[in-house]
């Protein structure tokens, strides 16, 4: 099951479970569309090199039983410095 991480790993922007702005790779690294398009090279995950795709939205009635993660992650990549 997807973690649905709560923030962009680059800029720290909140990305709630219903956000259409969240992109993920196959390892669930999570980025906002703005950082993916303007800070990350080639639309690929800088952590694993994987393709970034729109993160699916978990239906609200399922969030109670299968909540999103609350663990925030931040990247130390130079492209994300000062973001």
PyMOL Python script that loads the backbone (N, CA, C, O; Angstrom):
from pymol import cmd

cmd.read_pdbstr("""\
ATOM      1  N   UNK A   1       0.841  -1.167   0.000  1.00  0.00           N
ATOM      2  CA  UNK A   1       0.000   0.000   0.000  1.00  0.00           C
ATOM      3  C   UNK A   1       0.896   1.244   0.000  1.00  0.00           C
ATOM      4  O   UNK A   1       1.909   1.295   0.697  1.00  0.00           O
ATOM      5  N   UNK A   2       0.507   2.231  -0.785  1.00  0.00           N
ATOM      6  CA  UNK A   2       1.278   3.473  -0.852  1.00  0.00           C
ATOM      7  C   UNK A   2       1.255   4.207   0.478  1.00  0.00           C
ATOM      8  O   UNK A   2       0.237   4.245   1.169  1.00  0.00           O
ATOM      9  N   UNK A   3       2.401   4.793   0.825  1.00  0.00           N
ATOM     10  CA  UNK A   3       2.500   5.566   2.068  1.00  0.00           C
ATOM     11  C   UNK A   3       1.722   6.879   1.998  1.00  0.00           C
ATOM     12  O   UNK A   3       1.207   7.345   3.015  1.00  0.00           O
ATOM     13  N   UNK A   4       1.630   7.475   0.820  1.00  0.00           N
ATOM     14  CA  UNK A   4       1.056   8.807   0.654  1.00  0.00           C
ATOM     15  C   UNK A   4       1.781   9.784   1.578  1.00  0.00           C
ATOM     16  O   UNK A   4       1.200  10.321   2.522  1.00  0.00           O
ATOM     17  N   UNK A   5       3.050   9.998   1.285  1.00  0.00           N
ATOM     18  CA  UNK A   5       3.878  10.894   2.096  1.00  0.00           C
ATOM     19  C   UNK A   5       3.304  12.312   2.087  1.00  0.00           C
ATOM     20  O   UNK A   5       2.726  12.746   1.090  1.00  0.00           O
ATOM     21  N   UNK A   6       3.465  13.029   3.198  1.00  0.00           N
ATOM     22  CA  UNK A   6       2.750  14.292   3.382  1.00  0.00           C
ATOM     23  C   UNK A   6       3.368  15.548   2.783  1.00  0.00           C
ATOM     24  O   UNK A   6       2.781  16.627   2.871  1.00  0.00           O
ATOM     25  N   UNK A   7       4.548  15.423   2.174  1.00  0.00           N
ATOM     26  CA  UNK A   7       5.206  16.643   1.694  1.00  0.00           C
ATOM     27  C   UNK A   7       6.127  16.380   0.511  1.00  0.00           C
ATOM     28  O   UNK A   7       6.512  15.245   0.232  1.00  0.00           O
ATOM     29  N   UNK A   8       6.468  17.474  -0.178  1.00  0.00           N
ATOM     30  CA  UNK A   8       7.466  17.415  -1.240  1.00  0.00           C
ATOM     31  C   UNK A   8       8.831  17.258  -0.588  1.00  0.00           C
ATOM     32  O   UNK A   8       9.163  17.998   0.338  1.00  0.00           O
ATOM     33  N   UNK A   9       9.611  16.320  -1.052  1.00  0.00           N
ATOM     34  CA  UNK A   9      10.925  16.083  -0.474  1.00  0.00           C
ATOM     35  C   UNK A   9      11.913  17.199  -0.793  1.00  0.00           C
ATOM     36  O   UNK A   9      12.957  17.306  -0.150  1.00  0.00           O
ATOM     37  N   UNK A  10      11.591  18.024  -1.777  1.00  0.00           N
ATOM     38  CA  UNK A  10      12.489  19.107  -2.167  1.00  0.00           C
ATOM     39  C   UNK A  10      12.171  20.398  -1.413  1.00  0.00           C
ATOM     40  O   UNK A  10      13.026  20.910  -0.691  1.00  0.00           O
ATOM     41  N   UNK A  11      10.979  20.924  -1.564  1.00  0.00           N
ATOM     42  CA  UNK A  11      10.635  22.229  -0.977  1.00  0.00           C
ATOM     43  C   UNK A  11       9.884  22.127   0.342  1.00  0.00           C
ATOM     44  O   UNK A  11       9.729  23.132   1.036  1.00  0.00           O
ATOM     45  N   UNK A  12       9.412  20.933   0.707  1.00  0.00           N
ATOM     46  CA  UNK A  12       8.685  20.751   1.953  1.00  0.00           C
ATOM     47  C   UNK A  12       7.207  21.080   1.876  1.00  0.00           C
ATOM     48  O   UNK A  12       6.499  20.975   2.878  1.00  0.00           O
ATOM     49  N   UNK A  13       6.729  21.477   0.701  1.00  0.00           N
ATOM     50  CA  UNK A  13       5.312  21.838   0.515  1.00  0.00           C
ATOM     51  C   UNK A  13       4.407  20.705   0.974  1.00  0.00           C
ATOM     52  O   UNK A  13       4.676  19.537   0.692  1.00  0.00           O
ATOM     53  N   UNK A  14       3.338  21.047   1.680  1.00  0.00           N
ATOM     54  CA  UNK A  14       2.360  20.049   2.091  1.00  0.00           C
ATOM     55  C   UNK A  14       1.662  19.462   0.871  1.00  0.00           C
ATOM     56  O   UNK A  14       1.237  20.184  -0.031  1.00  0.00           O
ATOM     57  N   UNK A  15       1.555  18.137   0.864  1.00  0.00           N
ATOM     58  CA  UNK A  15       0.863  17.409  -0.207  1.00  0.00           C
ATOM     59  C   UNK A  15      -0.103  16.433   0.454  1.00  0.00           C
ATOM     60  O   UNK A  15       0.213  15.254   0.611  1.00  0.00           O
ATOM     61  N   UNK A  16      -1.281  16.924   0.841  1.00  0.00           N
ATOM     62  CA  UNK A  16      -2.244  16.055   1.512  1.00  0.00           C
ATOM     63  C   UNK A  16      -2.692  14.906   0.601  1.00  0.00           C
ATOM     64  O   UNK A  16      -2.479  14.955  -0.610  1.00  0.00           O
ATOM     65  N   UNK A  17      -3.306  13.883   1.179  1.00  0.00           N
ATOM     66  CA  UNK A  17      -3.675  12.696   0.392  1.00  0.00           C
ATOM     67  C   UNK A  17      -4.518  12.994  -0.841  1.00  0.00           C
ATOM     68  O   UNK A  17      -4.447  12.255  -1.822  1.00  0.00           O
ATOM     69  N   UNK A  18      -5.315  14.062  -0.812  1.00  0.00           N
ATOM     70  CA  UNK A  18      -6.180  14.380  -1.948  1.00  0.00           C
ATOM     71  C   UNK A  18      -5.505  15.272  -2.989  1.00  0.00           C
ATOM     72  O   UNK A  18      -6.131  15.636  -3.985  1.00  0.00           O
ATOM     73  N   UNK A  19      -4.241  15.628  -2.775  1.00  0.00           N
ATOM     74  CA  UNK A  19      -3.549  16.551  -3.682  1.00  0.00           C
ATOM     75  C   UNK A  19      -3.309  15.939  -5.061  1.00  0.00           C
ATOM     76  O   UNK A  19      -2.890  14.788  -5.187  1.00  0.00           O
ATOM     77  N   UNK A  20      -3.582  16.730  -6.075  1.00  0.00           N
ATOM     78  CA  UNK A  20      -3.287  16.345  -7.462  1.00  0.00           C
ATOM     79  C   UNK A  20      -1.925  16.904  -7.871  1.00  0.00           C
ATOM     80  O   UNK A  20      -1.514  16.747  -9.020  1.00  0.00           O
ATOM     81  N   UNK A  21      -1.229  17.549  -6.948  1.00  0.00           N
ATOM     82  CA  UNK A  21       0.083  18.145  -7.222  1.00  0.00           C
ATOM     83  C   UNK A  21       1.238  17.207  -6.884  1.00  0.00           C
ATOM     84  O   UNK A  21       2.393  17.543  -7.143  1.00  0.00           O
ATOM     85  N   UNK A  22       0.951  16.048  -6.315  1.00  0.00           N
ATOM     86  CA  UNK A  22       1.991  15.118  -5.880  1.00  0.00           C
ATOM     87  C   UNK A  22       2.403  14.177  -7.008  1.00  0.00           C
ATOM     88  O   UNK A  22       1.561  13.625  -7.716  1.00  0.00           O
ATOM     89  N   UNK A  23       3.708  14.005  -7.159  1.00  0.00           N
ATOM     90  CA  UNK A  23       4.279  13.035  -8.086  1.00  0.00           C
ATOM     91  C   UNK A  23       5.113  12.058  -7.278  1.00  0.00           C
ATOM     92  O   UNK A  23       5.725  12.436  -6.279  1.00  0.00           O
ATOM     93  N   UNK A  24       5.139  10.795  -7.708  1.00  0.00           N
ATOM     94  CA  UNK A  24       5.929   9.774  -7.016  1.00  0.00           C
ATOM     95  C   UNK A  24       6.687   8.924  -8.031  1.00  0.00           C
ATOM     96  O   UNK A  24       6.354   8.887  -9.216  1.00  0.00           O
ATOM     97  N   UNK A  25       7.713   8.243  -7.530  1.00  0.00           N
ATOM     98  CA  UNK A  25       8.430   7.238  -8.324  1.00  0.00           C
ATOM     99  C   UNK A  25       8.041   5.861  -7.784  1.00  0.00           C
ATOM    100  O   UNK A  25       7.190   5.766  -6.899  1.00  0.00           O
ATOM    101  N   UNK A  26       8.636   4.821  -8.291  1.00  0.00           N
ATOM    102  CA  UNK A  26       8.273   3.470  -7.848  1.00  0.00           C
ATOM    103  C   UNK A  26       8.717   3.176  -6.413  1.00  0.00           C
ATOM    104  O   UNK A  26       8.274   2.194  -5.818  1.00  0.00           O
ATOM    105  N   UNK A  27       9.596   4.028  -5.851  1.00  0.00           N
ATOM    106  CA  UNK A  27      10.015   3.876  -4.460  1.00  0.00           C
ATOM    107  C   UNK A  27       9.240   4.822  -3.541  1.00  0.00           C
ATOM    108  O   UNK A  27       9.541   4.925  -2.352  1.00  0.00           O
ATOM    109  N   UNK A  28       8.245   5.509  -4.096  1.00  0.00           N
ATOM    110  CA  UNK A  28       7.376   6.432  -3.375  1.00  0.00           C
ATOM    111  C   UNK A  28       8.054   7.728  -2.945  1.00  0.00           C
ATOM    112  O   UNK A  28       7.532   8.445  -2.092  1.00  0.00           O
ATOM    113  N   UNK A  29       9.213   8.035  -3.527  1.00  0.00           N
ATOM    114  CA  UNK A  29       9.781   9.357  -3.310  1.00  0.00           C
ATOM    115  C   UNK A  29       8.718  10.332  -3.802  1.00  0.00           C
ATOM    116  O   UNK A  29       8.100  10.099  -4.841  1.00  0.00           O
ATOM    117  N   UNK A  30       8.501  11.410  -3.075  1.00  0.00           N
ATOM    118  CA  UNK A  30       7.373  12.293  -3.350  1.00  0.00           C
ATOM    119  C   UNK A  30       7.856  13.715  -3.613  1.00  0.00           C
ATOM    120  O   UNK A  30       8.652  14.272  -2.857  1.00  0.00           O
ATOM    121  N   UNK A  31       7.350  14.290  -4.708  1.00  0.00           N
ATOM    122  CA  UNK A  31       7.758  15.625  -5.145  1.00  0.00           C
ATOM    123  C   UNK A  31       6.527  16.400  -5.602  1.00  0.00           C
ATOM    124  O   UNK A  31       5.566  15.803  -6.087  1.00  0.00           O
ATOM    125  N   UNK A  32       6.545  17.706  -5.453  1.00  0.00           N
ATOM    126  CA  UNK A  32       5.443  18.503  -6.003  1.00  0.00           C
ATOM    127  C   UNK A  32       5.723  18.738  -7.490  1.00  0.00           C
ATOM    128  O   UNK A  32       6.864  18.628  -7.939  1.00  0.00           O
ATOM    129  N   UNK A  33       4.691  19.057  -8.232  1.00  0.00           N
ATOM    130  CA  UNK A  33       4.843  19.280  -9.675  1.00  0.00           C
ATOM    131  C   UNK A  33       5.816  20.414  -9.969  1.00  0.00           C
ATOM    132  O   UNK A  33       6.583  20.341 -10.929  1.00  0.00           O
ATOM    133  N   UNK A  34       5.791  21.461  -9.148  1.00  0.00           N
ATOM    134  CA  UNK A  34       6.669  22.600  -9.379  1.00  0.00           C
ATOM    135  C   UNK A  34       8.142  22.190  -9.275  1.00  0.00           C
ATOM    136  O   UNK A  34       8.933  22.508 -10.162  1.00  0.00           O
ATOM    137  N   UNK A  35       8.509  21.502  -8.220  1.00  0.00           N
ATOM    138  CA  UNK A  35       9.906  21.068  -8.052  1.00  0.00           C
ATOM    139  C   UNK A  35      10.297  20.053  -9.128  1.00  0.00           C
ATOM    140  O   UNK A  35      11.398  20.116  -9.674  1.00  0.00           O
ATOM    141  N   UNK A  36       9.396  19.122  -9.428  1.00  0.00           N
ATOM    142  CA  UNK A  36       9.709  18.115 -10.451  1.00  0.00           C
ATOM    143  C   UNK A  36       9.969  18.772 -11.798  1.00  0.00           C
ATOM    144  O   UNK A  36      10.842  18.330 -12.545  1.00  0.00           O
ATOM    145  N   UNK A  37       9.222  19.820 -12.113  1.00  0.00           N
ATOM    146  CA  UNK A  37       9.378  20.473 -13.402  1.00  0.00           C
ATOM    147  C   UNK A  37      10.497  21.497 -13.458  1.00  0.00           C
ATOM    148  O   UNK A  37      11.045  21.762 -14.528  1.00  0.00           O
ATOM    149  N   UNK A  38      10.842  22.076 -12.311  1.00  0.00           N
ATOM    150  CA  UNK A  38      11.804  23.176 -12.315  1.00  0.00           C
ATOM    151  C   UNK A  38      13.123  22.908 -11.603  1.00  0.00           C
ATOM    152  O   UNK A  38      14.098  23.624 -11.832  1.00  0.00           O
ATOM    153  N   UNK A  39      13.173  21.898 -10.749  1.00  0.00           N
ATOM    154  CA  UNK A  39      14.399  21.647  -9.981  1.00  0.00           C
ATOM    155  C   UNK A  39      15.037  20.286 -10.253  1.00  0.00           C
ATOM    156  O   UNK A  39      16.247  20.121 -10.100  1.00  0.00           O
ATOM    157  N   UNK A  40      14.223  19.318 -10.653  1.00  0.00           N
ATOM    158  CA  UNK A  40      14.735  17.961 -10.828  1.00  0.00           C
ATOM    159  C   UNK A  40      15.059  17.703 -12.295  1.00  0.00           C
ATOM    160  O   UNK A  40      14.298  18.102 -13.177  1.00  0.00           O
ATOM    161  N   UNK A  41      16.166  17.048 -12.558  1.00  0.00           N
ATOM    162  CA  UNK A  41      16.595  16.826 -13.948  1.00  0.00           C
ATOM    163  C   UNK A  41      15.743  15.833 -14.713  1.00  0.00           C
ATOM    164  O   UNK A  41      15.560  14.696 -14.279  1.00  0.00           O
ATOM    165  N   UNK A  42      15.227  16.263 -15.844  1.00  0.00           N
ATOM    166  CA  UNK A  42      14.575  15.367 -16.788  1.00  0.00           C
ATOM    167  C   UNK A  42      13.289  14.716 -16.337  1.00  0.00           C
ATOM    168  O   UNK A  42      12.863  13.735 -16.946  1.00  0.00           O
ATOM    169  N   UNK A  43      12.648  15.224 -15.285  1.00  0.00           N
ATOM    170  CA  UNK A  43      11.409  14.619 -14.829  1.00  0.00           C
ATOM    171  C   UNK A  43      11.595  13.246 -14.216  1.00  0.00           C
ATOM    172  O   UNK A  43      10.651  12.460 -14.133  1.00  0.00           O
ATOM    173  N   UNK A  44      12.815  12.960 -13.786  1.00  0.00           N
ATOM    174  CA  UNK A  44      13.115  11.675 -13.157  1.00  0.00           C
ATOM    175  C   UNK A  44      13.412  11.881 -11.679  1.00  0.00           C
ATOM    176  O   UNK A  44      13.850  12.954 -11.264  1.00  0.00           O
ATOM    177  N   UNK A  45      13.172  10.856 -10.906  1.00  0.00           N
ATOM    178  CA  UNK A  45      13.477  10.918  -9.484  1.00  0.00           C
ATOM    179  C   UNK A  45      14.996  10.977  -9.308  1.00  0.00           C
ATOM    180  O   UNK A  45      15.706  10.096  -9.793  1.00  0.00           O
ATOM    181  N   UNK A  46      15.497  11.998  -8.626  1.00  0.00           N
ATOM    182  CA  UNK A  46      16.944  12.095  -8.436  1.00  0.00           C
ATOM    183  C   UNK A  46      17.488  11.074  -7.444  1.00  0.00           C
ATOM    184  O   UNK A  46      18.699  10.857  -7.389  1.00  0.00           O
ATOM    185  N   UNK A  47      16.621  10.449  -6.664  1.00  0.00           N
ATOM    186  CA  UNK A  47      17.073   9.444  -5.703  1.00  0.00           C
ATOM    187  C   UNK A  47      17.318   8.091  -6.360  1.00  0.00           C
ATOM    188  O   UNK A  47      18.296   7.410  -6.051  1.00  0.00           O
ATOM    189  N   UNK A  48      16.417   7.702  -7.277  1.00  0.00           N
ATOM    190  CA  UNK A  48      16.508   6.354  -7.848  1.00  0.00           C
ATOM    191  C   UNK A  48      16.562   6.336  -9.371  1.00  0.00           C
ATOM    192  O   UNK A  48      16.810   5.290  -9.971  1.00  0.00           O
ATOM    193  N   UNK A  49      16.330   7.493 -10.002  1.00  0.00           N
ATOM    194  CA  UNK A  49      16.343   7.548 -11.462  1.00  0.00           C
ATOM    195  C   UNK A  49      15.042   7.108 -12.094  1.00  0.00           C
ATOM    196  O   UNK A  49      14.935   7.038 -13.318  1.00  0.00           O
ATOM    197  N   UNK A  50      14.044   6.810 -11.261  1.00  0.00           N
ATOM    198  CA  UNK A  50      12.766   6.329 -11.770  1.00  0.00           C
ATOM    199  C   UNK A  50      11.877   7.429 -12.318  1.00  0.00           C
ATOM    200  O   UNK A  50      12.059   8.609 -12.020  1.00  0.00           O
ATOM    201  N   UNK A  51      10.919   7.020 -13.120  1.00  0.00           N
ATOM    202  CA  UNK A  51       9.939   7.918 -13.712  1.00  0.00           C
ATOM    203  C   UNK A  51       9.040   8.499 -12.617  1.00  0.00           C
ATOM    204  O   UNK A  51       8.644   7.796 -11.687  1.00  0.00           O
ATOM    205  N   UNK A  52       8.728   9.776 -12.739  1.00  0.00           N
ATOM    206  CA  UNK A  52       7.790  10.410 -11.822  1.00  0.00           C
ATOM    207  C   UNK A  52       6.408  10.415 -12.466  1.00  0.00           C
ATOM    208  O   UNK A  52       6.241  10.833 -13.612  1.00  0.00           O
ATOM    209  N   UNK A  53       5.427   9.946 -11.712  1.00  0.00           N
ATOM    210  CA  UNK A  53       4.048   9.874 -12.199  1.00  0.00           C
ATOM    211  C   UNK A  53       3.121  10.487 -11.150  1.00  0.00           C
ATOM    212  O   UNK A  53       3.498  10.640  -9.988  1.00  0.00           O
ATOM    213  N   UNK A  54       1.915  10.832 -11.570  1.00  0.00           N
ATOM    214  CA  UNK A  54       0.934  11.385 -10.636  1.00  0.00           C
ATOM    215  C   UNK A  54       0.635  10.369  -9.538  1.00  0.00           C
ATOM    216  O   UNK A  54       0.388   9.193  -9.807  1.00  0.00           O
ATOM    217  N   UNK A  55       0.662  10.849  -8.297  1.00  0.00           N
ATOM    218  CA  UNK A  55       0.330   9.973  -7.175  1.00  0.00           C
ATOM    219  C   UNK A  55      -1.187   9.786  -7.141  1.00  0.00           C
ATOM    220  O   UNK A  55      -1.927  10.768  -7.210  1.00  0.00           O
ATOM    221  N   UNK A  56      -1.660   8.551  -7.037  1.00  0.00           N
ATOM    222  CA  UNK A  56      -3.102   8.341  -6.974  1.00  0.00           C
ATOM    223  C   UNK A  56      -3.695   8.934  -5.701  1.00  0.00           C
ATOM    224  O   UNK A  56      -3.015   9.046  -4.681  1.00  0.00           O
ATOM    225  N   UNK A  57      -4.951   9.308  -5.771  1.00  0.00           N
ATOM    226  CA  UNK A  57      -5.672   9.840  -4.621  1.00  0.00           C
ATOM    227  C   UNK A  57      -6.419   8.687  -3.956  1.00  0.00           C
ATOM    228  O   UNK A  57      -7.173   7.966  -4.609  1.00  0.00           O
ATOM    229  N   UNK A  58      -6.204   8.521  -2.658  1.00  0.00           N
ATOM    230  CA  UNK A  58      -6.912   7.475  -1.926  1.00  0.00           C
ATOM    231  C   UNK A  58      -8.299   8.017  -1.568  1.00  0.00           C
ATOM    232  O   UNK A  58      -8.405   9.119  -1.030  1.00  0.00           O
ATOM    233  N   UNK A  59      -9.348   7.271  -1.855  1.00  0.00           N
ATOM    234  CA  UNK A  59     -10.697   7.738  -1.532  1.00  0.00           C
ATOM    235  C   UNK A  59     -10.828   8.077  -0.040  1.00  0.00           C
ATOM    236  O   UNK A  59     -10.299   7.368   0.816  1.00  0.00           O
ATOM    237  N   UNK A  60     -11.526   9.150   0.250  1.00  0.00           N
ATOM    238  CA  UNK A  60     -11.674   9.644   1.620  1.00  0.00           C
ATOM    239  C   UNK A  60     -12.212   8.574   2.563  1.00  0.00           C
ATOM    240  O   UNK A  60     -11.795   8.509   3.719  1.00  0.00           O
ATOM    241  N   UNK A  61     -13.121   7.742   2.094  1.00  0.00           N
ATOM    242  CA  UNK A  61     -13.685   6.716   2.973  1.00  0.00           C
ATOM    243  C   UNK A  61     -12.682   5.616   3.314  1.00  0.00           C
ATOM    244  O   UNK A  61     -12.911   4.836   4.238  1.00  0.00           O
ATOM    245  N   UNK A  62     -11.572   5.548   2.575  1.00  0.00           N
ATOM    246  CA  UNK A  62     -10.522   4.549   2.860  1.00  0.00           C
ATOM    247  C   UNK A  62      -9.419   5.125   3.753  1.00  0.00           C
ATOM    248  O   UNK A  62      -8.669   4.373   4.375  1.00  0.00           O
ATOM    249  N   UNK A  63      -9.321   6.451   3.817  1.00  0.00           N
ATOM    250  CA  UNK A  63      -8.264   7.067   4.624  1.00  0.00           C
ATOM    251  C   UNK A  63      -8.407   6.765   6.112  1.00  0.00           C
ATOM    252  O   UNK A  63      -7.404   6.682   6.820  1.00  0.00           O
ATOM    253  N   UNK A  64      -9.616   6.603   6.589  1.00  0.00           N
ATOM    254  CA  UNK A  64      -9.813   6.289   8.009  1.00  0.00           C
ATOM    255  C   UNK A  64      -9.196   4.940   8.361  1.00  0.00           C
ATOM    256  O   UNK A  64      -8.582   4.781   9.417  1.00  0.00           O
ATOM    257  N   UNK A  65      -9.364   3.994   7.484  1.00  0.00           N
ATOM    258  CA  UNK A  65      -8.827   2.648   7.738  1.00  0.00           C
ATOM    259  C   UNK A  65      -7.372   2.514   7.298  1.00  0.00           C
ATOM    260  O   UNK A  65      -6.604   1.761   7.898  1.00  0.00           O
ATOM    261  N   UNK A  66      -6.999   3.237   6.262  1.00  0.00           N
ATOM    262  CA  UNK A  66      -5.648   3.178   5.706  1.00  0.00           C
ATOM    263  C   UNK A  66      -5.096   4.603   5.617  1.00  0.00           C
ATOM    264  O   UNK A  66      -5.041   5.170   4.526  1.00  0.00           O
ATOM    265  N   UNK A  67      -4.686   5.191   6.746  1.00  0.00           N
ATOM    266  CA  UNK A  67      -4.268   6.595   6.756  1.00  0.00           C
ATOM    267  C   UNK A  67      -2.968   6.837   6.000  1.00  0.00           C
ATOM    268  O   UNK A  67      -2.137   5.945   5.827  1.00  0.00           O
ATOM    269  N   UNK A  68      -2.832   8.077   5.561  1.00  0.00           N
ATOM    270  CA  UNK A  68      -1.606   8.507   4.904  1.00  0.00           C
ATOM    271  C   UNK A  68      -0.489   8.606   5.938  1.00  0.00           C
ATOM    272  O   UNK A  68      -0.747   8.715   7.137  1.00  0.00           O
ATOM    273  N   UNK A  69       0.731   8.566   5.469  1.00  0.00           N
ATOM    274  CA  UNK A  69       1.892   8.717   6.344  1.00  0.00           C
ATOM    275  C   UNK A  69       1.951  10.132   6.906  1.00  0.00           C
ATOM    276  O   UNK A  69       1.475  11.079   6.280  1.00  0.00           O
ATOM    277  N   UNK A  70       2.533  10.265   8.076  1.00  0.00           N
ATOM    278  CA  UNK A  70       2.784  11.583   8.659  1.00  0.00           C
ATOM    279  C   UNK A  70       4.281  11.872   8.731  1.00  0.00           C
ATOM    280  O   UNK A  70       4.688  12.952   9.162  1.00  0.00           O
ATOM    281  N   UNK A  71       5.101  10.905   8.309  1.00  0.00           N
ATOM    282  CA  UNK A  71       6.562  11.064   8.347  1.00  0.00           C
ATOM    283  C   UNK A  71       7.016  11.952   7.197  1.00  0.00           C
ATOM    284  O   UNK A  71       6.868  11.595   6.028  1.00  0.00           O
ATOM    285  N   UNK A  72       7.572  13.114   7.538  1.00  0.00           N
ATOM    286  CA  UNK A  72       8.046  14.068   6.540  1.00  0.00           C
ATOM    287  C   UNK A  72       9.491  13.738   6.183  1.00  0.00           C
ATOM    288  O   UNK A  72      10.305  13.437   7.055  1.00  0.00           O
ATOM    289  N   UNK A  73       9.798  13.799   4.885  1.00  0.00           N
ATOM    290  CA  UNK A  73      11.160  13.554   4.386  1.00  0.00           C
ATOM    291  C   UNK A  73      11.606  14.780   3.627  1.00  0.00           C
ATOM    292  O   UNK A  73      10.800  15.448   2.979  1.00  0.00           O
ATOM    293  N   UNK A  74      12.901  15.078   3.706  1.00  0.00           N
ATOM    294  CA  UNK A  74      13.466  16.204   2.938  1.00  0.00           C
ATOM    295  C   UNK A  74      14.743  15.721   2.273  1.00  0.00           C
ATOM    296  O   UNK A  74      15.506  14.939   2.841  1.00  0.00           O
ATOM    297  N   UNK A  75      14.957  16.199   1.071  1.00  0.00           N
ATOM    298  CA  UNK A  75      16.125  15.839   0.282  1.00  0.00           C
ATOM    299  C   UNK A  75      17.271  16.779   0.581  1.00  0.00           C
ATOM    300  O   UNK A  75      17.055  17.959   0.860  1.00  0.00           O
ATOM    301  N   UNK A  76      18.474  16.274   0.526  1.00  0.00           N
ATOM    302  CA  UNK A  76      19.664  17.099   0.705  1.00  0.00           C
ATOM    303  C   UNK A  76      20.322  17.423  -0.649  1.00  0.00           C
ATOM    304  O   UNK A  76      21.470  17.865  -0.697  1.00  0.00           O
ATOM    305  N   UNK A  77      19.592  17.202  -1.727  1.00  0.00           N
ATOM    306  CA  UNK A  77      20.142  17.478  -3.057  1.00  0.00           C
ATOM    307  C   UNK A  77      20.448  18.952  -3.223  1.00  0.00           C
ATOM    308  O   UNK A  77      19.696  19.789  -2.724  1.00  0.00           O
ATOM    309  N   UNK A  78      21.533  19.299  -3.911  1.00  0.00           N
ATOM    310  CA  UNK A  78      21.857  20.697  -4.150  1.00  0.00           C
ATOM    311  C   UNK A  78      20.709  21.470  -4.818  1.00  0.00           C
ATOM    312  O   UNK A  78      20.500  22.647  -4.525  1.00  0.00           O
ATOM    313  N   UNK A  79      19.978  20.815  -5.702  1.00  0.00           N
ATOM    314  CA  UNK A  79      18.863  21.472  -6.397  1.00  0.00           C
ATOM    315  C   UNK A  79      17.754  21.890  -5.436  1.00  0.00           C
ATOM    316  O   UNK A  79      16.951  22.767  -5.752  1.00  0.00           O
ATOM    317  N   UNK A  80      17.713  21.266  -4.275  1.00  0.00           N
ATOM    318  CA  UNK A  80      16.664  21.557  -3.305  1.00  0.00           C
ATOM    319  C   UNK A  80      17.132  22.505  -2.197  1.00  0.00           C
ATOM    320  O   UNK A  80      16.338  22.906  -1.346  1.00  0.00           O
ATOM    321  N   UNK A  81      18.395  22.855  -2.205  1.00  0.00           N
ATOM    322  CA  UNK A  81      18.917  23.778  -1.199  1.00  0.00           C
ATOM    323  C   UNK A  81      18.201  25.116  -1.305  1.00  0.00           C
ATOM    324  O   UNK A  81      18.106  25.684  -2.393  1.00  0.00           O
ATOM    325  N   UNK A  82      17.712  25.611  -0.219  1.00  0.00           N
ATOM    326  CA  UNK A  82      17.033  26.891  -0.204  1.00  0.00           C
ATOM    327  C   UNK A  82      15.605  26.846  -0.694  1.00  0.00           C
ATOM    328  O   UNK A  82      14.937  27.878  -0.766  1.00  0.00           O
ATOM    329  N   UNK A  83      15.126  25.652  -1.035  1.00  0.00           N
ATOM    330  CA  UNK A  83      13.730  25.531  -1.512  1.00  0.00           C
ATOM    331  C   UNK A  83      12.783  25.598  -0.340  1.00  0.00           C
ATOM    332  O   UNK A  83      11.568  25.515  -0.523  1.00  0.00           O
TER     333      UNK A  83
END
""", "prot")
cmd.dss("prot")
cmd.show_as("cartoon", "prot")
cmd.util.cbc("prot")
cmd.orient("prot")
